[in-house]
Amino acid sequence: MPPRVPSSAGSPYDPRGAERFHEERATYTVKGDAQPDIEAGVQAIRDTVKTLKPKPGVYRMLDARGDVLYVGKARALKNRVANYTQVANLSNRLQRMVSQTRRMEIVTTNSEAEALLLEAQLIKRFRPPYNVLLRDDKSFPFILLRADHEYPRIMKHRGARRAKGDYYGPFASAGSVNTTINALQKLFLLRSCTDSFLERRDRPCLLYQIKRCSAPCVGRISPEDYGELVRQAKDFLGGKSSGVQREIERQMEEAAEALDFERAAMLRDRLRAATAIQSSQAVNAAGVGDADVFALASKGGQVGIQAFFVRGGQNWGHRAFFPTHTQDVDDADVLADVLAQFYEEVPPPRTVLVDRALPEQALLAEALCEVAGHRVEISVPQRGDRRRLMAQASRNAMEALDRRLAESGTKAKINRELAEFLELSEPPQRIEIYDNSHIQGTKAVGAMVVAGPEGFLKNQYRKFNIKTAQTDDDFAMMREVMTRRFARALREDPDRSQERGSGIWPDLVLLDGGKGQMSAARDALEELGIEDVALIAIAKGPHHGREGREVFHFPDGREKTLPTNSPLLFYLQTLRDEVHRFAIGAHRAKRSRAISASPLDEIPGIGPSRKRALLLHFGTAGKVRAAALDDLKRTPGISAGVAQKIYDFYHPAG
């Protein structure tokens, strides 16, 4: 696993930045008017060239408003920038850029490799319209084995790596890391709960019962034995999976010879989990070690890049990228630009495999070495396992691009936009939407509706009569609904064995509510040990109604909005409105039943016809209760035996 990665060399946010370059001292500004004018642009560039020296660095071209048009790097700034004054040698795209340029900003660096790293960082920061852009704002998830507790926790991690522990990744998506964590829990029985949850337990949770945790919370395993499981997990994630399997096999044989059949059965289940992980690899990555694989396909004016992430010979997922601003740019240049931007945030492995030779390939490898702190090799595989893996990546790249080009239908496009907006690995096949309904805490009911790619699945709608929560507490009601729904899912299908989108496990859970509902649902799933269900809450914005700007709340506290005319917003509002309708309908039905209920319903053996006969004869249920036995016997349709039952029900003492 690569060591912790420092800030990119040459970064304005790097604490060593003052030692590496001096942006303020190396910034030059030339102003011009706002109208596109190629002569004005050339003059601005010439004025900048006069101040430059043949040193490595990064240049930014800005328009009259100060917006960044383009970010480039150079081994010799003076020579590279001067090329833009030779208009006849420029492509139409670059001529348009020069015509909009009114000033430039220059940053000098110590080396060309540092310039390349800074260029990638500034491209991601400013998103210039004339640079190839890797449009993927989602951070990549990692697996974190915490090292700050007697019983280390295994968990999914995104963002800055400040917590003490071992990080494994990147994984292509939250789905791939969640799948791996689930498998590792079955294999190594490591806890995934928070420290606070661990400390307040007085009995094992459901994960222990389904053999996904060793229950350190209640002392079912010693710190030493738990530490051995952690060591095995580190070996497995570090590429020593075969050794771990052999060790479990040996322990199982020893337990069987000692007639400890319960332990032998437990080790057998762990061995099966290890075998399942190995057999579930989507690509054959044996013999590859630690490598990222990139293949590019182009068609119809669009470019698709498929990436495979392999660590320790294990496939940790794949992702397709569709960079923009690729017109009139050579495919090899597009791939090189994408790699530079991709590794601006992701730690590079020791090997990067590409499907074609890249311009300045050695320079890019040198820059990645500086980021990673170890040697990084960029190569085009020619034979063997690596070549077969590259061929599979190339097929996937073309298939992904074909799917994107074919997704012109409204539903497919909205589903894809939904996945991108909510940061899902792929469009959801099963969406569950939840809401609660009550009047001042009475007749409270929870509701779940289900939507698939083709519309609502009404035969899978469910309602929950609130039982334990305070019925004037919306958050507690949401927590109860989530707990009941997913505890049942864990019992009925703990391995998610049913086909994606058709089983009882959703790809996305949408909550009608805000931060409170999100926290309640997140906490309920956390207590069940479930971290692989995507959650999002939709709350009305400051202006209620269809014209309001809804706010989408994420589990990590982030908030997002959509434009008020967005088709995706209309779709999400439709999902929210449907669960609201169903919840209100279930609540009204429950309230109607309560209104039409009669004390006579509580009497055994009294059905609708006998109840009607009693009410017609006596007028009210109260008069039935006060009636003498003889009066009950005289009621039309009521036999002597039934009359005795009614009388005994109201007069148990005789």
NURO-134190 format. One line per field, with one value per residue (C-alpha): chain; z negated, x, y negated. Coordinates in nm, 2 decimals, always signed. Example, Ala and Ser with C-alpha at 12.3 -4.5 7.8 and 13.67 -1.06 7.14 Angstrom:
<sites>
mol <- (A|A)
zz <- (-0.78|-0.71)
xx <- (+1.23|+1.37)
yy <- (+0.45|+0.11)
</sites>
This chain:
<sites>
mol <- (A|A|A|A|A|A|A|A|A|A|A|A|A|A|A|A|A|A|A|A|A|A|A|A|A|A|A|A|A|A|A|A|A|A|A|A|A|A|A|A|A|A|A|A|A|A|A|A|A|A|A|A|A|A|A|A|A|A|A|A|A|A|A|A|A|A|A|A|A|A|A|A|A|A|A|A|A|A|A|A|A|A|A|A|A|A|A|A|A|A|A|A|A|A|A|A|A|A|A|A|A|A|A|A|A|A|A|A|A|A|A|A|A|A|A|A|A|A|A|A|A|A|A|A|A|A|A|A|A|A|A|A|A|A|A|A|A|A|A|A|A|A|A|A|A|A|A|A|A|A|A|A|A|A|A|A|A|A|A|A|A|A|A|A|A|A|A|A|A|A|A|A|A|A|A|A|A|A|A|A|A|A|A|A|A|A|A|A|A|A|A|A|A|A|A|A|A|A|A|A|A|A|A|A|A|A|A|A|A|A|A|A|A|A|A|A|A|A|A|A|A|A|A|A|A|A|A|A|A|A|A|A|A|A|A|A|A|A|A|A|A|A|A|A|A|A|A|A|A|A|A|A|A|A|A|A|A|A|A|A|A|A|A|A|A|A|A|A|A|A|A|A|A|A|A|A|A|A|A|A|A|A|A|A|A|A|A|A|A|A|A|A|A|A|A|A|A|A|A|A|A|A|A|A|A|A|A|A|A|A|A|A|A|A|A|A|A|A|A|A|A|A|A|A|A|A|A|A|A|A|A|A|A|A|A|A|A|A|A|A|A|A|A|A|A|A|A|A|A|A|A|A|A|A|A|A|A|A|A|A|A|A|A|A|A|A|A|A|A|A|A|A|A|A|A|A|A|A|A|A|A|A|A|A|A|A|A|A|A|A|A|A|A|A|A|A|A|A|A|A|A|A|A|A|A|A|A|A|A|A|A|A|A|A|A|A|A|A|A|A|A|A|A|A|A|A|A|A|A|A|A|A|A|A|A|A|A|A|A|A|A|A|A|A|A|A|A|A|A|A|A|A|A|A|A|A|A|A|A|A|A|A|A|A|A|A|A|A|A|A|A|A|A|A|A|A|A|A|A|A|A|A|A|A|A|A|A|A|A|A|A|A|A|A|A|A|A|A|A|A|A|A|A|A|A|A|A|A|A|A|A|A|A|A|A|A|A|A|A|A|A|A|A|A|A|A|A|A|A|A|A|A|A|A|A|A|A|A|A|A|A|A|A|A|A|A|A|A|A|A|A|A|A|A|A|A|A|A|A|A|A|A|A|A|A|A|A|A|A|A|A|A|A|A|A|A|A|A|A|A|A|A|A|A|A|A|A|A|A|A|A|A|A|A|A|A|A|A|A|A|A|A|A|A|A|A|A|A|A|A|A|A|A|A|A|A|A|A|A|A|A|A|A|A|A|A|A|A|A|A|A|A|A|A|A|A|A|A|A|A|A|A|A|A|A|A|A|A|A|A|A|A|A|A)
zz <- (+0.00|+0.08|-0.21|-0.31|-0.03|-0.09|+0.09|+0.45|+0.51|+0.62|+0.47|+0.34|+0.04|-0.03|-0.35|-0.16|+0.12|+0.04|+0.08|+0.41|+0.61|+0.55|+0.73|+0.62|+0.74|+1.07|+1.16|+1.46|+1.57|+1.91|+1.94|+2.26|+2.37|+2.35|+2.71|+2.88|+3.08|+3.19|+3.23|+2.88|+2.75|+2.93|+2.80|+2.44|+2.48|+2.64|+2.34|+2.11|+2.31|+2.26|+1.88|+1.90|+1.88|+2.00|+1.67|+1.60|+1.47|+1.53|+1.72|+1.71|+1.98|+1.86|+2.03|+1.96|+1.66|+1.51|+1.58|+1.65|+2.02|+2.02|+1.79|+1.94|+1.82|+1.99|+1.95|+2.07|+2.02|+2.26|+2.55|+2.49|+2.44|+2.74|+2.96|+2.91|+3.10|+3.41|+3.49|+3.83|+3.67|+3.41|+3.45|+3.47|+3.11|+2.99|+3.21|+3.04|+2.71|+2.80|+2.93|+2.58|+2.39|+2.23|+1.96|+1.83|+1.49|+1.46|+1.18|+1.19|+1.04|+0.97|+1.23|+1.52|+1.31|+1.04|+1.32|+1.44|+1.09|+1.04|+1.39|+1.30|+0.97|+1.12|+1.40|+1.13|+0.94|+1.22|+1.48|+1.78|+2.10|+2.32|+2.12|+2.13|+1.81|+1.61|+1.50|+1.19|+0.87|+0.65|+0.42|+0.43|+0.12|-0.07|-0.34|-0.67|-0.95|-1.25|-1.48|-1.76|-1.96|-2.13|-1.89|-1.55|-1.34|-0.97|-0.78|-0.45|-0.43|-0.20|-0.20|-0.39|-0.56|-0.91|-1.12|-1.24|-1.07|-0.75|-0.43|-0.14|+0.20|+0.40|+0.48|+0.79|+0.61|+0.28|+0.40|+0.45|+0.12|-0.06|+0.10|+0.00|-0.36|-0.38|-0.26|-0.50|-0.79|-0.71|-0.67|-0.96|-1.19|-1.24|-1.40|-1.18|-1.46|-1.60|-1.93|-2.11|-1.99|-2.10|-2.45|-2.53|-2.42|-2.69|-2.45|-2.09|-1.80|-1.50|-1.31|-1.57|-1.53|-1.15|-1.20|-1.07|-1.39|-1.68|-1.94|-2.11|-2.26|-2.52|-2.55|-2.32|-2.19|-2.36|-2.24|-2.14|-1.93|-1.78|-1.70|-1.51|-1.30|-1.22|-1.12|-0.88|-0.74|-0.67|-0.50|-0.29|-0.18|-0.12|+0.14|-0.08|-0.04|+0.05|-0.27|-0.48|-0.32|-0.40|-0.76|-0.80|-0.65|-0.90|-1.19|-1.08|-1.06|-1.40|-1.54|-1.38|-1.52|-1.86|-1.82|-1.85|-1.59|-1.66|-1.60|-1.29|-1.15|-1.21|-1.04|-0.75|-0.70|-0.70|-0.44|-0.22|-0.25|-0.14|+0.16|+0.24|+0.25|+0.48|+0.71|+0.73|+0.91|+1.22|+1.40|+1.39|+1.21|+1.10|+1.13|+1.18|+0.82|+0.76|+1.08|+1.23|+1.59|+1.83|+2.18|+2.41|+2.67|+2.90|+3.11|+3.24|+3.11|+2.76|+2.55|+2.29|+2.06|+1.86|+1.54|+1.35|+1.00|+0.89|+0.55|+0.44|+0.74|+0.64|+0.85|+0.64|+0.90|+1.23|+1.34|+1.67|+1.73|+2.00|+2.02|+2.19|+2.41|+2.62|+2.96|+3.18|+2.91|+2.99|+2.80|+2.64|+2.52|+2.37|+2.18|+2.05|+1.93|+1.76|+1.58|+1.45|+1.31|+1.18|+0.97|+0.84|+0.55|+0.58|+0.46|+0.76|+0.75|+0.85|+1.20|+1.43|+1.75|+2.05|+2.39|+2.59|+2.57|+2.41|+2.49|+2.22|+2.06|+1.87|+1.74|+1.62|+1.44|+1.27|+1.15|+1.01|+0.83|+0.65|+0.55|+0.44|+0.27|+0.46|+0.82|+1.06|+1.39|+1.68|+1.95|+2.24|+2.18|+2.47|+2.35|+2.08|+1.80|+1.83|+2.20|+2.14|+1.87|+2.10|+2.37|+2.13|+2.02|+2.39|+2.45|+2.14|+2.26|+2.59|+2.43|+2.18|+2.45|+2.66|+2.37|+2.31|+2.67|+2.67|+2.35|+2.54|+2.38|+2.11|+1.84|+1.90|+1.91|+1.58|+1.41|+1.52|+1.40|+1.07|+1.02|+1.09|+0.87|+0.58|+0.63|+0.69|+0.87|+1.13|+1.19|+0.92|+1.02|+0.70|+0.51|+0.18|+0.06|-0.30|-0.48|-0.80|-0.86|-1.17|-1.33|-1.66|-1.72|-1.67|-1.43|-1.32|-1.02|-0.82|-0.44|-0.19|+0.19|+0.44|+0.79|+1.06|+1.40|+1.56|+1.28|+0.95|+0.82|+0.64|+0.54|+0.32|+0.13|-0.25|-0.55|-0.91|-1.21|-1.45|-1.77|-1.99|-1.90|-2.05|-1.79|-1.81|-1.73|-1.35|-1.39|-1.63|-1.39|-1.10|-1.31|-1.39|-1.03|-0.91|-1.19|-1.12|-0.74|-0.74|-1.03|-0.83|-0.52|-0.72|-0.85|-0.51|-0.28|-0.48|-0.18|+0.07|+0.28|+0.48|+0.82|+0.81|+0.83|+0.79|+0.43|+0.09|+0.08|+0.24|+0.43|+0.30|+0.00|+0.04|-0.27|-0.28|-0.53|-0.63|-0.86|-1.14|-0.93|-0.77|-1.11|-1.24|-0.93|-0.93|-1.30|-1.26|-0.98|-1.16|-1.47|-1.23|-1.09|-0.74|-0.56|-0.20|-0.14|+0.02|-0.18|-0.07|-0.22|-0.03|-0.22|-0.09|-0.05|-0.16|+0.08|+0.04|+0.33|+0.67|+0.75|+0.44|+0.45|+0.26|+0.05|+0.07|-0.25|-0.24|-0.53|-0.58|-0.63|-0.28|-0.10|+0.27|+0.48|+0.83|+1.07|+1.04|+1.41|+1.38|+1.51|+1.24|+0.98|+1.12|+1.11|+0.74|+0.65|+0.81|+0.60|+0.29|+0.37|+0.43|+0.09|-0.07|+0.11|-0.01|-0.37|-0.39|-0.24|-0.49|-0.78|-0.66|-0.63|-0.98|-1.11|-0.93|-1.08|-1.43|-1.37|-1.25|-1.53|-1.79|-2.14|-2.01|-1.79|-2.11|-2.19|-2.06|-1.81|-1.72|-1.35|-1.13|-1.11|-1.48|-1.56|-1.32|-1.48|-1.83|-1.73|-1.55|-1.85|-2.13|-1.94|-2.09|-2.21|-2.56|-2.58|-2.47|-2.76|-3.01|-2.88|-3.10|-2.98|-2.90|-2.68|-2.49|-2.43|-2.28|-2.02|-1.66|-1.52|-1.86|-2.00|-2.37|-2.36|-2.19|-2.43|-2.72|-2.57|-2.54|-2.89|-3.03|-2.84|-3.01|-3.34|-3.40|-3.77|-3.67)
xx <- (+0.00|+0.14|+0.24|+0.03|+0.04|+0.14|-0.01|+0.09|+0.42|+0.39|+0.04|-0.07|-0.21|+0.12|+0.29|+0.62|+0.48|+0.70|+1.01|+0.89|+0.76|+0.66|+0.34|+0.31|+0.66|+0.61|+0.26|+0.23|-0.09|-0.17|-0.51|-0.72|-1.08|-1.36|-1.45|-1.29|-1.00|-0.71|-0.48|-0.55|-0.49|-0.16|-0.05|-0.13|+0.07|+0.37|+0.37|+0.39|+0.66|+0.89|+0.89|+0.96|+1.27|+1.33|+1.24|+0.98|+0.64|+0.27|+0.08|-0.28|-0.47|-0.75|-1.02|-1.12|-1.34|-1.05|-1.19|-0.93|-0.95|-0.66|-0.39|-0.06|+0.28|+0.62|+0.98|+1.08|+0.80|+0.94|+0.95|+0.62|+0.41|+0.57|+0.43|+0.08|+0.18|+0.23|-0.14|-0.11|+0.03|-0.26|-0.57|-0.91|-0.97|-0.65|-0.71|-1.05|-0.87|-0.61|-0.88|-1.04|-0.71|-0.65|-0.40|-0.18|-0.06|+0.27|+0.39|+0.75|+0.85|+1.17|+1.12|+0.89|+0.75|+0.64|+0.49|+0.29|+0.15|+0.06|-0.11|-0.33|-0.43|-0.52|-0.72|-0.93|-0.96|-1.06|-1.22|-1.10|-1.30|-1.00|-0.84|-0.94|-1.14|-1.18|-1.54|-1.55|-1.59|-1.65|-1.37|-1.27|-1.35|-1.09|-1.10|-0.97|-0.85|-0.84|-0.53|-0.65|-0.85|-0.79|-1.04|-0.97|-1.27|-1.30|-1.48|-1.53|-1.34|-1.35|-1.16|-0.85|-0.67|-0.62|-0.73|-0.46|-0.47|-0.40|-0.57|-0.64|-0.76|-0.87|-1.19|-1.38|-1.71|-1.89|-2.06|-1.73|-1.58|-1.90|-1.91|-1.55|-1.62|-1.91|-1.70|-1.42|-1.66|-1.76|-1.40|-1.24|-1.53|-1.41|-1.64|-1.77|-1.96|-1.86|-1.67|-1.97|-2.20|-1.94|-1.91|-2.28|-2.36|-2.45|-2.53|-2.42|-2.59|-2.74|-2.41|-2.28|-2.58|-2.53|-2.16|-2.03|-1.87|-1.68|-1.86|-1.57|-1.82|-1.93|-1.60|-1.67|-1.32|-0.99|-0.79|-0.51|-0.73|-0.90|-0.55|-0.47|-0.79|-0.67|-0.33|-0.49|-0.71|-0.40|-0.23|-0.53|-0.58|-0.20|-0.20|-0.13|-0.47|-0.33|-0.13|-0.43|-0.64|-0.37|-0.35|-0.73|-0.72|-0.45|-0.64|-0.96|-0.77|-0.63|-0.97|-1.12|-0.84|-0.90|-1.27|-1.36|-1.62|-1.79|-1.46|-1.39|-1.73|-1.67|-1.33|-1.49|-1.74|-1.45|-1.27|-1.57|-1.59|-1.23|-1.30|-1.61|-1.41|-1.15|-1.41|-1.61|-1.33|-1.48|-1.15|-0.86|-0.59|-0.37|+0.00|-0.06|+0.02|-0.07|-0.17|-0.42|-0.53|-0.65|-0.80|-0.95|-1.22|-1.34|-1.66|-1.90|-1.69|-1.69|-1.42|-1.46|-1.19|-1.22|-1.01|-0.95|-0.81|-0.60|-0.43|-0.25|-0.38|-0.74|-0.98|-1.11|-1.35|-1.37|-1.50|-1.57|-1.47|-1.60|-1.37|-1.50|-1.34|-1.17|-1.25|-0.94|-0.72|-0.53|-0.65|-0.30|-0.30|-0.65|-0.54|-0.22|-0.43|-0.68|-0.41|-0.24|-0.58|-0.68|-0.36|-0.38|-0.59|-0.55|-0.22|-0.06|+0.03|+0.37|+0.24|+0.01|-0.09|-0.21|-0.33|-0.11|+0.22|+0.17|+0.34|+0.59|+0.53|+0.86|+0.78|+0.44|+0.60|+0.85|+0.57|+0.38|+0.69|+0.71|+0.35|+0.37|+0.71|+0.81|+0.89|+0.59|+0.62|+0.38|+0.39|+0.19|+0.15|+0.27|+0.20|+0.08|-0.17|-0.12|-0.20|-0.51|-0.62|-0.57|-0.78|-1.06|-1.03|-1.04|-1.36|-1.52|-1.42|-1.59|-1.90|-1.93|-1.90|-2.16|-2.40|-2.35|-2.42|-2.72|-2.87|-3.07|-3.40|-3.54|-3.56|-3.21|-3.07|-3.24|-3.13|-2.77|-2.80|-2.94|-2.64|-2.40|-2.58|-2.62|-2.26|-2.37|-2.15|-2.42|-2.79|-3.01|-3.24|-3.45|-3.53|-3.71|-3.88|-3.99|-4.22|-4.43|-4.78|-4.98|-5.20|-5.06|-4.90|-5.21|-5.26|-4.90|-4.80|-4.47|-4.48|-4.24|-4.29|-4.06|-3.96|-3.76|-3.63|-3.98|-4.18|-4.34|-4.36|-4.69|-4.71|-4.40|-4.53|-4.53|-4.68|-4.55|-4.78|-4.56|-4.53|-4.24|-4.15|-4.31|-4.57|-4.51|-4.14|-4.09|-3.72|-3.79|-4.06|-3.82|-3.56|-3.82|-3.92|-3.56|-3.48|-3.77|-3.73|-3.35|-3.35|-3.59|-3.36|-3.07|-3.26|-3.40|-3.11|-2.79|-2.56|-2.76|-2.78|-3.08|-3.02|-2.95|-3.27|-3.50|-3.44|-3.52|-3.21|-3.24|-2.97|-3.10|-3.31|-3.48|-3.62|-3.89|-3.73|-3.42|-3.12|-3.31|-3.46|-3.13|-2.96|-3.23|-3.20|-2.82|-2.80|-3.06|-2.86|-2.53|-2.66|-2.75|-2.40|-2.52|-2.30|-2.36|-2.71|-2.70|-2.91|-3.04|-3.30|-3.50|-3.63|-3.83|-3.63|-3.71|-4.00|-4.24|-4.42|-4.32|-4.14|-3.92|-3.56|-3.54|-3.23|-3.07|-2.90|-2.62|-2.52|-2.19|-2.37|-2.32|-2.61|-2.68|-2.95|-3.07|-3.19|-3.57|-3.62|-3.41|-3.59|-3.40|-3.55|-3.90|-3.83|-3.72|-4.02|-4.24|-4.08|-4.13|-4.49|-4.58|-4.46|-4.63|-4.96|-4.92|-4.84|-5.14|-5.36|-5.25|-5.29|-5.64|-5.74|-5.62|-5.81|-6.13|-6.11|-6.07|-6.37|-6.59|-6.47|-6.72|-6.67|-6.87|-6.58|-6.39|-6.65|-6.54|-6.79|-6.95|-6.93|-7.07|-7.43|-7.47|-7.32|-7.57|-7.86|-7.76|-7.72|-8.06|-8.23|-8.06|-7.94|-7.59|-7.31|-7.35|-7.71|-7.59|-7.34|-7.61|-7.87|-8.00|-7.95|-8.32|-8.32|-8.02|-8.19|-8.49|-8.27|-8.36|-8.07|-7.91|-7.93|-7.94|-7.58|-7.45|-7.65|-7.49|-7.14|-7.22|-7.35|-7.05|-6.81|-6.95|-7.02|-6.73|-6.82|-7.16)
yy <- (+0.00|-0.35|-0.57|-0.87|-1.12|-1.47|-1.77|-1.79|-1.95|-2.30|-2.33|-2.68|-2.50|-2.31|-2.43|-2.40|-2.62|-2.92|-2.70|-2.56|-2.86|-3.22|-3.29|-3.65|-3.74|-3.55|-3.69|-3.93|-4.10|-4.25|-4.41|-4.45|-4.52|-4.26|-4.19|-3.89|-4.03|-3.81|-4.10|-4.22|-3.86|-3.83|-4.16|-4.06|-3.74|-3.93|-4.18|-3.88|-3.71|-4.01|-3.95|-3.57|-3.36|-3.01|-2.85|-2.58|-2.68|-2.71|-2.98|-3.08|-3.27|-3.49|-3.68|-4.04|-3.94|-3.75|-3.40|-3.14|-3.02|-2.78|-2.64|-2.51|-2.40|-2.44|-2.33|-2.68|-2.94|-3.20|-2.96|-2.79|-3.10|-3.27|-2.99|-3.14|-3.45|-3.24|-3.25|-3.07|-2.76|-2.73|-2.52|-2.70|-2.61|-2.78|-3.08|-3.13|-3.11|-3.36|-3.60|-3.60|-3.63|-3.97|-3.89|-3.61|-3.48|-3.30|-3.07|-2.95|-2.61|-2.43|-2.16|-2.06|-1.77|-2.02|-2.23|-1.93|-1.87|-2.23|-2.24|-1.94|-2.10|-2.44|-2.27|-2.09|-2.41|-2.65|-2.41|-2.61|-2.58|-2.51|-2.24|-1.87|-1.82|-1.50|-1.57|-1.36|-1.56|-1.26|-1.16|-0.80|-0.58|-0.38|-0.11|-0.23|+0.00|-0.23|-0.21|-0.42|-0.16|+0.17|+0.32|+0.15|+0.07|+0.14|-0.14|-0.32|-0.65|-0.95|-1.27|-1.38|-1.09|-1.24|-0.94|-0.71|-0.37|-0.18|-0.30|-0.06|-0.19|-0.36|-0.17|-0.26|-0.33|-0.32|-0.01|+0.18|+0.07|+0.17|+0.51|+0.56|+0.45|+0.69|+0.98|+0.88|+0.88|+1.24|+1.34|+1.16|+1.07|+0.71|+0.46|+0.17|-0.02|-0.35|-0.37|-0.52|-0.24|+0.02|-0.13|-0.13|+0.23|+0.48|+0.76|+0.85|+0.69|+0.85|+0.87|+1.11|+1.33|+1.35|+1.42|+1.08|+0.96|+1.12|+0.90|+0.74|+0.50|+0.77|+0.95|+1.25|+1.22|+1.12|+0.82|+1.06|+1.28|+0.97|+0.84|+1.16|+1.11|+0.75|+0.88|+1.13|+0.86|+0.64|+0.93|+1.01|+0.64|+0.62|+0.89|+1.20|+1.36|+1.70|+1.71|+1.61|+1.88|+2.14|+2.02|+2.05|+2.40|+2.50|+2.37|+2.55|+2.88|+2.83|+2.75|+3.06|+3.28|+3.14|+3.22|+2.85|+2.88|+2.55|+2.36|+2.58|+2.49|+2.12|+2.14|+2.33|+2.04|+1.79|+2.00|+2.00|+1.62|+1.59|+1.82|+1.62|+1.29|+1.45|+1.59|+1.26|+1.07|+0.91|+0.92|+1.16|+0.96|+1.25|+1.16|+0.79|+0.68|+0.31|+0.14|-0.10|-0.01|-0.28|-0.22|-0.49|-0.46|-0.74|-0.75|-1.01|-1.30|-1.17|-1.00|-0.73|-0.60|-0.28|-0.24|+0.08|+0.06|+0.36|+0.40|+0.71|+0.89|+0.82|+0.62|+0.32|+0.21|+0.01|-0.32|-0.49|-0.85|-1.08|-1.38|-1.70|-1.96|-1.68|-1.82|-1.86|-1.70|-1.38|-1.08|-1.02|-1.38|-1.34|-1.03|-1.20|-1.50|-1.27|-1.08|-1.40|-1.53|-1.18|-1.14|-1.50|-1.35|-0.97|-0.81|-0.64|-0.27|-0.14|-0.05|-0.24|-0.05|-0.24|-0.12|-0.36|-0.56|-0.90|-1.23|-1.31|-0.97|-0.98|-1.33|-1.22|-0.91|-1.14|-1.37|-1.07|-0.95|-1.28|-1.25|-0.89|-0.89|-0.57|-0.47|-0.48|-0.30|-0.39|-0.13|+0.02|+0.40|+0.62|+0.98|+1.21|+1.13|+0.75|+0.76|+0.97|+0.73|+0.43|+0.60|+0.64|+0.28|+0.17|+0.37|+0.22|-0.13|-0.09|+0.07|-0.21|-0.47|-0.29|-0.28|-0.65|-0.73|-0.51|-0.66|-0.92|-0.82|-1.05|-0.79|-0.65|-1.00|-1.10|-0.79|-0.86|-1.22|-1.09|-0.87|-1.15|-1.40|-1.17|-1.03|-0.67|-0.42|-0.35|-0.43|-0.28|+0.00|+0.00|-0.33|-0.32|-0.64|-0.69|-0.93|-0.94|-1.08|-1.16|-1.43|-1.56|-1.22|-1.02|-0.73|-0.75|-0.55|-0.51|-0.46|-0.31|-0.33|-0.17|-0.29|-0.11|-0.21|-0.17|-0.35|-0.28|+0.08|+0.05|+0.42|+0.35|+0.05|+0.10|-0.08|-0.06|-0.11|-0.30|-0.09|-0.20|-0.55|-0.86|-0.94|-1.31|-1.26|-1.25|-1.15|-0.86|-0.74|-0.75|-0.56|-0.29|-0.25|-0.22|+0.03|+0.26|+0.24|+0.33|+0.56|+0.78|+0.74|+0.86|+1.16|+1.26|+1.19|+1.10|+1.18|+0.96|+1.28|+1.17|+1.01|+0.63|+0.43|+0.72|+0.82|+0.67|+0.45|+0.10|-0.08|-0.42|-0.53|-0.87|-1.03|-1.30|-1.53|-1.72|-1.69|-1.53|-1.25|-1.19|-1.16|-0.93|-0.70|-0.70|-0.62|-0.33|-0.17|-0.23|-0.04|+0.25|+0.24|+0.14|-0.11|-0.01|-0.16|-0.51|-0.76|-1.10|-1.33|-1.59|-1.89|-2.18|-2.50|-2.85|-2.87|-2.58|-2.42|-2.29|-2.62|-2.59|-2.50|-2.17|-2.10|-1.75|-1.64|-1.38|-1.15|-1.34|-1.67|-1.81|-1.98|-2.02|-2.19|-2.16|-2.43|-2.49|-2.39|-2.07|-1.75|-1.56|-1.78|-1.72|-1.34|-1.35|-1.57|-1.31|-1.04|-1.25|-1.34|-0.97|-0.86|-1.16|-1.06|-0.70|-0.80|-1.03|-0.77|-0.51|-0.75|-0.85|-0.48|-0.41|-0.72|-0.61|-0.27|-0.42|-0.65|-0.36|-0.12|-0.02|+0.13|+0.42|+0.52|+0.63|+0.90|+1.25|+1.40|+1.07|+1.00|+0.72|+0.87|+0.93|+0.59|+0.44|+0.63|+0.51|+0.15|+0.15|+0.30|+0.09|-0.22|-0.26|-0.04|-0.18|-0.06|+0.29|+0.28|+0.19|+0.44|+0.72|+1.08|+1.12|+0.81|+0.94|+1.27|+1.09|+0.92|+1.04|+1.25|+1.30|+1.66|+1.74|+1.86|+1.54|+1.33|+1.51|+1.44|+1.07|+1.05|+1.24|+1.01|+0.70|+0.87|+1.11|+1.16|+1.30)
</sites>
